[in-house]
Amino acid sequence: MSHNSLKSNRGFNLVELLVTIGIMFAILTIVLSNQSTYTDHTALHNLADELSLTIAQAQAYGIAVRELTPGSSNFSASYGLTMSLLGSGSNKAYLFFADRNDNLIYDGDWTCPIGGSSECLEKVNILRGNYIDSLCVVRTNGADQCGSVSRIDISFIRPDTEAQLKFFNNGGQSFNPPNMKGVRINLESPSGASRSLVIYSTGQISVQ
């Protein structure tokens, strides 16, 4: 057997081994980074879809004249969601509520006590570090009005499919923005990815 043949069969030397490990490490880093980004974006898209479905559920409850609680014989309540960036609220949760007194807003504590005369039906926590970044007024003309809205209540009252939208400013006071045609809910992930949900006063829901 020749000297060259012996040399070609002896395997990796130290330098070749280190280069190979370095290449494998770089590939693994890229794969894990892309997987993290994919997971982050997927979780955010799922949040937008789930929020859209919950709003559609409130709309269906309002149209179908759902009984407030089994055996209560109360079919008059409208249903909706409230999102609040005020100090009394949270950018990492939203509430599903039944409007018992027909004032088109949620009258209750953000801790969401359930039962008795409470309007809160469920508190939905936003997971995976995602959060509500901002609430905006969608206008019939001009740019969306953001920064001055800190709470929005969206409700549906029978027999209309239209959304009843109630806006609150940074001081928690109710106001009626001019040229309003809907609300935009901007969602954001820990990595800075964004997704938005638009609910028009017509009742149309659009995930963007």
C-alpha positions as CSV (number, residue, x, y, z in Angstrom):
1,M,0.0,0.0,0.0
2,S,1.4,3.4,-1.0
3,H,2.1,6.3,1.4
4,N,-0.5,8.4,-0.4
5,S,-3.2,5.7,0.1
6,L,-2.5,5.6,3.8
7,K,-2.7,9.3,4.0
8,S,-6.1,9.5,2.3
9,N,-7.6,6.9,4.7
10,R,-6.6,8.4,8.0
11,G,-9.8,10.6,8.3
12,F,-10.2,14.3,9.4
13,N,-7.3,16.2,10.9
14,L,-7.9,18.7,13.7
15,V,-8.3,21.7,11.4
16,E,-10.9,19.9,9.2
17,L,-12.8,18.8,12.2
18,L,-13.0,22.4,13.6
19,V,-14.1,23.7,10.2
20,T,-16.8,21.1,9.9
21,I,-18.1,21.8,13.5
22,G,-18.1,25.5,12.7
23,I,-20.2,25.0,9.6
24,M,-22.7,22.7,11.4
25,F,-23.0,25.2,14.2
26,A,-23.7,28.1,11.7
27,I,-26.4,26.0,9.9
28,L,-28.0,25.0,13.2
29,T,-28.0,28.7,14.4
30,I,-29.8,29.8,11.1
31,V,-32.3,26.9,11.4
32,L,-33.1,27.8,15.1
33,S,-33.4,31.5,14.3
34,N,-35.8,30.9,11.4
35,Q,-37.8,28.4,13.5
36,S,-38.1,31.1,16.3
37,T,-39.3,33.7,13.8
38,Y,-41.8,31.3,12.3
39,T,-43.2,30.4,15.7
40,D,-43.4,34.0,16.7
41,H,-45.3,35.0,13.5
42,T,-47.6,32.0,13.7
43,A,-48.5,32.8,17.4
44,L,-49.3,36.4,16.4
45,H,-51.4,35.3,13.4
46,N,-53.3,32.8,15.7
47,L,-54.0,35.6,18.1
48,A,-55.5,37.8,15.4
49,D,-57.6,34.9,14.1
50,E,-58.8,34.0,17.6
51,L,-59.8,37.6,18.4
52,S,-61.6,37.7,15.1
53,L,-63.5,34.6,15.9
54,T,-64.5,35.9,19.4
55,I,-65.9,39.1,17.9
56,A,-67.8,37.0,15.3
57,Q,-69.1,34.9,18.2
58,A,-70.4,38.0,20.0
59,Q,-72.1,39.0,16.7
60,A,-73.7,35.6,16.3
61,Y,-74.9,35.7,20.0
62,G,-76.5,39.1,19.4
63,I,-78.3,38.0,16.2
64,A,-79.4,34.7,17.6
65,V,-80.9,36.3,20.7
66,R,-79.0,34.0,23.1
67,E,-80.3,33.5,26.6
68,L,-78.0,35.3,29.0
69,T,-77.8,32.3,31.4
70,P,-79.6,29.0,31.2
71,G,-83.1,29.3,32.8
72,S,-82.8,33.1,33.2
73,S,-85.4,33.8,30.4
74,N,-83.3,36.9,29.7
75,F,-82.9,37.2,25.9
76,S,-82.4,41.0,25.7
77,A,-78.7,41.3,26.4
78,S,-76.3,42.3,23.6
79,Y,-72.8,40.8,23.6
80,G,-69.4,42.2,22.9
81,L,-65.7,42.6,23.7
82,T,-63.8,45.3,25.5
83,M,-60.1,46.1,25.2
84,S,-58.4,48.7,27.4
85,L,-54.9,50.1,27.5
86,L,-55.9,52.3,30.5
87,G,-54.3,51.6,33.9
88,S,-57.4,49.8,35.0
89,G,-57.2,47.5,32.0
90,S,-54.5,45.4,30.4
91,N,-52.7,45.2,27.0
92,K,-52.4,41.5,27.5
93,A,-56.0,40.5,27.8
94,Y,-59.5,41.3,26.6
95,L,-63.0,40.7,28.1
96,F,-66.0,39.0,26.5
97,F,-69.1,40.5,28.1
98,A,-72.9,40.6,28.1
99,D,-74.4,44.1,28.1
100,R,-77.1,43.8,30.7
101,N,-78.3,47.4,30.9
102,D,-78.1,48.1,27.1
103,N,-75.7,51.0,27.4
104,L,-73.3,49.4,24.8
105,I,-70.3,49.4,27.2
106,Y,-68.8,47.0,29.7
107,D,-69.8,48.1,33.2
108,G,-67.6,46.0,35.5
109,D,-64.2,45.3,37.0
110,W,-61.3,44.2,34.8
111,T,-60.7,41.3,37.1
112,C,-63.8,39.8,35.4
113,P,-66.0,38.5,38.3
114,I,-68.3,35.9,36.8
115,G,-71.8,35.2,38.0
116,G,-74.5,37.2,39.8
117,S,-75.1,40.6,38.2
118,S,-71.6,40.8,36.6
119,E,-71.5,41.6,32.9
120,C,-68.2,39.7,32.4
121,L,-68.5,36.3,30.7
122,E,-64.8,35.5,30.2
123,K,-61.4,37.1,30.5
124,V,-59.1,36.0,27.6
125,N,-55.4,36.3,28.4
126,I,-53.0,37.0,25.5
127,L,-50.2,34.5,25.6
128,R,-46.6,34.0,24.2
129,G,-45.6,37.6,25.0
130,N,-47.9,39.1,22.4
131,Y,-49.9,42.2,23.3
132,I,-52.2,44.9,22.1
133,D,-50.0,47.7,20.9
134,S,-52.5,50.3,20.1
135,L,-56.2,51.1,19.3
136,C,-57.1,53.4,16.4
137,V,-60.1,55.0,14.8
138,V,-60.5,54.0,11.2
139,R,-61.9,57.1,9.4
140,T,-63.9,57.5,6.2
141,N,-61.2,59.8,4.9
142,G,-57.7,60.5,6.0
143,A,-55.3,58.5,8.1
144,D,-56.3,56.4,11.1
145,Q,-56.5,58.2,14.4
146,C,-54.2,56.5,16.8
147,G,-52.7,57.6,20.1
148,S,-55.8,59.2,21.5
149,V,-57.8,55.9,22.0
150,S,-57.1,53.9,25.1
151,R,-60.3,51.7,25.2
152,I,-62.8,50.3,22.8
153,D,-66.0,48.5,23.5
154,I,-67.5,46.5,20.6
155,S,-71.0,45.1,20.9
156,F,-73.8,43.7,18.9
157,I,-77.4,44.1,19.7
158,R,-80.3,42.2,18.1
159,P,-81.4,42.1,15.4
160,D,-78.6,44.2,13.8
161,T,-75.4,42.7,12.4
162,E,-73.8,46.2,12.7
163,A,-71.1,46.7,15.3
164,Q,-71.7,49.3,18.1
165,L,-68.3,50.9,18.7
166,K,-67.7,53.0,21.8
167,F,-64.4,54.9,22.1
168,F,-62.6,56.1,25.3
169,N,-59.7,58.6,25.3
170,N,-56.5,58.4,27.4
171,G,-58.3,59.8,30.4
172,G,-61.0,57.1,30.2
173,Q,-63.7,59.5,29.0
174,S,-66.1,58.4,26.2
175,F,-65.9,60.4,23.0
176,N,-67.4,60.2,19.5
177,P,-64.7,60.5,16.8
178,P,-65.8,62.3,13.6
179,N,-65.8,60.4,10.2
180,M,-65.5,57.1,12.0
181,K,-66.1,53.9,10.1
182,G,-64.4,51.4,12.3
183,V,-61.7,50.5,14.8
184,R,-58.2,49.0,14.2
185,I,-56.7,46.8,16.9
186,N,-52.9,46.6,16.4
187,L,-51.2,43.5,17.8
188,E,-47.5,43.0,18.3
189,S,-45.1,40.2,19.2
190,P,-42.0,40.2,21.4
191,S,-39.8,40.3,18.3
192,G,-41.7,43.3,16.8
193,A,-43.8,41.5,14.3
194,S,-47.2,43.2,13.8
195,R,-50.7,42.2,12.9
196,S,-53.9,44.2,12.9
197,L,-57.6,43.5,13.1
198,V,-60.2,46.0,11.7
199,I,-63.8,45.9,12.8
200,Y,-66.0,48.2,10.7
201,S,-69.3,49.7,12.0
202,T,-71.0,47.6,9.3
203,G,-70.1,44.5,11.2
204,Q,-67.4,43.4,8.8
205,I,-64.2,42.0,10.4
206,S,-60.9,42.0,8.6
207,V,-57.6,40.5,9.7
208,Q,-54.6,42.4,8.1
